[in-house]
């Protein structure tokens, strides 16, 4: 329908099928067929055709007024959408886990908004897996594998996990000198699905037998438990960097590499698989990657 409108308008504005074809870069016969099809669809003649000229019927004049307005509105819509995709503006809706959000992302948001004052930011901190389409989320920050092929994931940070405990806990309970000795200590498990176990990555991934009666489903919960001498935690470095620098927590077995999964993980920015990514999303992803590099 829109093609027929465009061809009809071109004929009216140029005064001939041949000139309309030249402007549209199509054969004049194609223009004529589209206009004829439009007239049949409407059930009324729009053009008076003679061998010398083409003129508008009364219906044609009225229809042209509307069709010109429609095409102008569509062009304005195209320009607006194009500008929105190129210029970072609009409302950016983000979802991320509580720990990573509070420790890593939220401190960066004021600088991001200062750089892009036309972007408003809505942030949801949650441990649940969100549906980007149903909940109108632009970007979700999550760790682990990407389950849905209709989404795109771009890595923003590697997850560097370490073992740590407080000096007071270690003074009372002792300190493991090898990974095998962890079975003698209270270990704080992260209760997120698939992250309850601990793995050693010295050569091949090896599951560590650990014991412990404490499980919590957020990184911030882990952090509070370990800071209050609740045991040994396997926790992302970004969550405890300040406490390590102040000596409130002590890293354990630093010559070994650990993970709560059978594979080393990273944090990903997940967004919808679209051919055109909006300017606000592109600006946020670039800013986040640069800030975390």
Secondary structure as a PSIPRED ss2 file (coil, helix, strand):
# PSIPRED VFORMAT (PSIPRED V4.0)

   1 X C   1.000  0.000  0.000
   2 X H   0.000  1.000  0.000
   3 X H   0.000  1.000  0.000
   4 X H   0.000  1.000  0.000
   5 X H   0.000  1.000  0.000
   6 X H   0.000  1.000  0.000
   7 X H   0.000  1.000  0.000
   8 X H   0.000  1.000  0.000
   9 X H   0.000  1.000  0.000
  10 X H   0.000  1.000  0.000
  11 X H   0.000  1.000  0.000
  12 X H   0.000  1.000  0.000
  13 X H   0.000  1.000  0.000
  14 X H   0.000  1.000  0.000
  15 X C   1.000  0.000  0.000
  16 X C   1.000  0.000  0.000
  17 X H   0.000  1.000  0.000
  18 X H   0.000  1.000  0.000
  19 X H   0.000  1.000  0.000
  20 X H   0.000  1.000  0.000
  21 X H   0.000  1.000  0.000
  22 X H   0.000  1.000  0.000
  23 X H   0.000  1.000  0.000
  24 X H   0.000  1.000  0.000
  25 X C   1.000  0.000  0.000
  26 X C   1.000  0.000  0.000
  27 X C   1.000  0.000  0.000
  28 X H   0.000  1.000  0.000
  29 X H   0.000  1.000  0.000
  30 X H   0.000  1.000  0.000
  31 X H   0.000  1.000  0.000
  32 X H   0.000  1.000  0.000
  33 X H   0.000  1.000  0.000
  34 X H   0.000  1.000  0.000
  35 X H   0.000  1.000  0.000
  36 X H   0.000  1.000  0.000
  37 X H   0.000  1.000  0.000
  38 X H   0.000  1.000  0.000
  39 X H   0.000  1.000  0.000
  40 X H   0.000  1.000  0.000
  41 X H   0.000  1.000  0.000
  42 X H   0.000  1.000  0.000
  43 X C   1.000  0.000  0.000
  44 X C   1.000  0.000  0.000
  45 X C   1.000  0.000  0.000
  46 X C   1.000  0.000  0.000
  47 X E   0.000  0.000  1.000
  48 X E   0.000  0.000  1.000
  49 X E   0.000  0.000  1.000
  50 X C   1.000  0.000  0.000
  51 X C   1.000  0.000  0.000
  52 X C   1.000  0.000  0.000
  53 X C   1.000  0.000  0.000
  54 X E   0.000  0.000  1.000
  55 X E   0.000  0.000  1.000
  56 X E   0.000  0.000  1.000
  57 X C   1.000  0.000  0.000
  58 X H   0.000  1.000  0.000
  59 X H   0.000  1.000  0.000
  60 X H   0.000  1.000  0.000
  61 X H   0.000  1.000  0.000
  62 X H   0.000  1.000  0.000
  63 X H   0.000  1.000  0.000
  64 X H   0.000  1.000  0.000
  65 X H   0.000  1.000  0.000
  66 X H   0.000  1.000  0.000
  67 X H   0.000  1.000  0.000
  68 X H   0.000  1.000  0.000
  69 X H   0.000  1.000  0.000
  70 X H   0.000  1.000  0.000
  71 X H   0.000  1.000  0.000
  72 X H   0.000  1.000  0.000
  73 X H   0.000  1.000  0.000
  74 X H   0.000  1.000  0.000
  75 X H   0.000  1.000  0.000
  76 X H   0.000  1.000  0.000
  77 X H   0.000  1.000  0.000
  78 X H   0.000  1.000  0.000
  79 X H   0.000  1.000  0.000
  80 X H   0.000  1.000  0.000
  81 X H   0.000  1.000  0.000
  82 X H   0.000  1.000  0.000
  83 X H   0.000  1.000  0.000
  84 X H   0.000  1.000  0.000
  85 X H   0.000  1.000  0.000
  86 X H   0.000  1.000  0.000
  87 X C   1.000  0.000  0.000
  88 X C   1.000  0.000  0.000
  89 X C   1.000  0.000  0.000
  90 X E   0.000  0.000  1.000
  91 X E   0.000  0.000  1.000
  92 X E   0.000  0.000  1.000
  93 X E   0.000  0.000  1.000
  94 X E   0.000  0.000  1.000
  95 X E   0.000  0.000  1.000
  96 X E   0.000  0.000  1.000
  97 X C   1.000  0.000  0.000
  98 X H   0.000  1.000  0.000
  99 X H   0.000  1.000  0.000
 100 X H   0.000  1.000  0.000
 101 X H   0.000  1.000  0.000
 102 X H   0.000  1.000  0.000
 103 X H   0.000  1.000  0.000
 104 X H   0.000  1.000  0.000
 105 X H   0.000  1.000  0.000
 106 X H   0.000  1.000  0.000
 107 X H   0.000  1.000  0.000
 108 X H   0.000  1.000  0.000
 109 X H   0.000  1.000  0.000
 110 X H   0.000  1.000  0.000
 111 X H   0.000  1.000  0.000
 112 X H   0.000  1.000  0.000
 113 X H   0.000  1.000  0.000
 114 X H   0.000  1.000  0.000
 115 X H   0.000  1.000  0.000
 116 X C   1.000  0.000  0.000
 117 X C   1.000  0.000  0.000
 118 X C   1.000  0.000  0.000
 119 X E   0.000  0.000  1.000
 120 X E   0.000  0.000  1.000
 121 X E   0.000  0.000  1.000
 122 X E   0.000  0.000  1.000
 123 X E   0.000  0.000  1.000
 124 X E   0.000  0.000  1.000
 125 X E   0.000  0.000  1.000
 126 X C   1.000  0.000  0.000
 127 X C   1.000  0.000  0.000
 128 X C   1.000  0.000  0.000
 129 X C   1.000  0.000  0.000
 130 X C   1.000  0.000  0.000
 131 X C   1.000  0.000  0.000
 132 X C   1.000  0.000  0.000
 133 X C   1.000  0.000  0.000
 134 X C   1.000  0.000  0.000
 135 X C   1.000  0.000  0.000
 136 X C   1.000  0.000  0.000
 137 X C   1.000  0.000  0.000
 138 X C   1.000  0.000  0.000
 139 X E   0.000  0.000  1.000
 140 X E   0.000  0.000  1.000
 141 X E   0.000  0.000  1.000
 142 X E   0.000  0.000  1.000
 143 X E   0.000  0.000  1.000
 144 X C   1.000  0.000  0.000
 145 X C   1.000  0.000  0.000
 146 X C   1.000  0.000  0.000
 147 X C   1.000  0.000  0.000
 148 X C   1.000  0.000  0.000
 149 X C   1.000  0.000  0.000
 150 X C   1.000  0.000  0.000
 151 X E   0.000  0.000  1.000
 152 X E   0.000  0.000  1.000
 153 X E   0.000  0.000  1.000
 154 X E   0.000  0.000  1.000
 155 X E   0.000  0.000  1.000
 156 X E   0.000  0.000  1.000
 157 X E   0.000  0.000  1.000
 158 X E   0.000  0.000  1.000
 159 X C   1.000  0.000  0.000
 160 X C   1.000  0.000  0.000
 161 X E   0.000  0.000  1.000
 162 X E   0.000  0.000  1.000
 163 X E   0.000  0.000  1.000
 164 X E   0.000  0.000  1.000
 165 X E   0.000  0.000  1.000
 166 X C   1.000  0.000  0.000
 167 X H   0.000  1.000  0.000
 168 X H   0.000  1.000  0.000
 169 X H   0.000  1.000  0.000
 170 X H   0.000  1.000  0.000
 171 X H   0.000  1.000  0.000
 172 X H   0.000  1.000  0.000
 173 X H   0.000  1.000  0.000
 174 X C   1.000  0.000  0.000
 175 X C   1.000  0.000  0.000
 176 X C   1.000  0.000  0.000
 177 X C   1.000  0.000  0.000
 178 X C   1.000  0.000  0.000
 179 X H   0.000  1.000  0.000
 180 X H   0.000  1.000  0.000
 181 X H   0.000  1.000  0.000
 182 X H   0.000  1.000  0.000
 183 X H   0.000  1.000  0.000
 184 X H   0.000  1.000  0.000
 185 X C   1.000  0.000  0.000
 186 X E   0.000  0.000  1.000
 187 X E   0.000  0.000  1.000
 188 X E   0.000  0.000  1.000
 189 X E   0.000  0.000  1.000
 190 X E   0.000  0.000  1.000
 191 X C   1.000  0.000  0.000
 192 X C   1.000  0.000  0.000
 193 X C   1.000  0.000  0.000
 194 X C   1.000  0.000  0.000
 195 X C   1.000  0.000  0.000
 196 X C   1.000  0.000  0.000
 197 X C   1.000  0.000  0.000
 198 X E   0.000  0.000  1.000
 199 X E   0.000  0.000  1.000
 200 X E   0.000  0.000  1.000
 201 X C   1.000  0.000  0.000
 202 X C   1.000  0.000  0.000
 203 X C   1.000  0.000  0.000
 204 X C   1.000  0.000  0.000
 205 X C   1.000  0.000  0.000
 206 X E   0.000  0.000  1.000
 207 X E   0.000  0.000  1.000
 208 X E   0.000  0.000  1.000
 209 X C   1.000  0.000  0.000
 210 X C   1.000  0.000  0.000
 211 X E   0.000  0.000  1.000
 212 X E   0.000  0.000  1.000
 213 X E   0.000  0.000  1.000
 214 X E   0.000  0.000  1.000
 215 X E   0.000  0.000  1.000
 216 X E   0.000  0.000  1.000
 217 X C   1.000  0.000  0.000
 218 X C   1.000  0.000  0.000
 219 X H   0.000  1.000  0.000
 220 X H   0.000  1.000  0.000
 221 X H   0.000  1.000  0.000
 222 X H   0.000  1.000  0.000
 223 X H   0.000  1.000  0.000
 224 X H   0.000  1.000  0.000
 225 X H   0.000  1.000  0.000
 226 X H   0.000  1.000  0.000
 227 X H   0.000  1.000  0.000
 228 X C   1.000  0.000  0.000
 229 X C   1.000  0.000  0.000
 230 X C   1.000  0.000  0.000
 231 X C   1.000  0.000  0.000
 232 X E   0.000  0.000  1.000
 233 X E   0.000  0.000  1.000
 234 X E   0.000  0.000  1.000
 235 X E   0.000  0.000  1.000
 236 X E   0.000  0.000  1.000
 237 X H   0.000  1.000  0.000
 238 X H   0.000  1.000  0.000
 239 X H   0.000  1.000  0.000
 240 X H   0.000  1.000  0.000
 241 X H   0.000  1.000  0.000
 242 X H   0.000  1.000  0.000
 243 X H   0.000  1.000  0.000
 244 X H   0.000  1.000  0.000
 245 X H   0.000  1.000  0.000
 246 X C   1.000  0.000  0.000
 247 X C   1.000  0.000  0.000
 248 X C   1.000  0.000  0.000
 249 X C   1.000  0.000  0.000
 250 X E   0.000  0.000  1.000
 251 X E   0.000  0.000  1.000
 252 X E   0.000  0.000  1.000
 253 X C   1.000  0.000  0.000
 254 X C   1.000  0.000  0.000
 255 X C   1.000  0.000  0.000
 256 X C   1.000  0.000  0.000
 257 X C   1.000  0.000  0.000
 258 X E   0.000  0.000  1.000
 259 X E   0.000  0.000  1.000
 260 X C   1.000  0.000  0.000
 261 X C   1.000  0.000  0.000
 262 X C   1.000  0.000  0.000
 263 X C   1.000  0.000  0.000
 264 X C   1.000  0.000  0.000
 265 X C   1.000  0.000  0.000
 266 X E   0.000  0.000  1.000
 267 X E   0.000  0.000  1.000
 268 X E   0.000  0.000  1.000
 269 X E   0.000  0.000  1.000
 270 X E   0.000  0.000  1.000
 271 X E   0.000  0.000  1.000
 272 X E   0.000  0.000  1.000
 273 X C   1.000  0.000  0.000
 274 X C   1.000  0.000  0.000
 275 X C   1.000  0.000  0.000
 276 X C   1.000  0.000  0.000
 277 X C   1.000  0.000  0.000
 278 X C   1.000  0.000  0.000
 279 X H   0.000  1.000  0.000
 280 X H   0.000  1.000  0.000
 281 X H   0.000  1.000  0.000
 282 X H   0.000  1.000  0.000
 283 X H   0.000  1.000  0.000
 284 X H   0.000  1.000  0.000
 285 X H   0.000  1.000  0.000
 286 X H   0.000  1.000  0.000
 287 X H   0.000  1.000  0.000
 288 X H   0.000  1.000  0.000
 289 X H   0.000  1.000  0.000
 290 X H   0.000  1.000  0.000
 291 X H   0.000  1.000  0.000
 292 X H   0.000  1.000  0.000
 293 X C   1.000  0.000  0.000
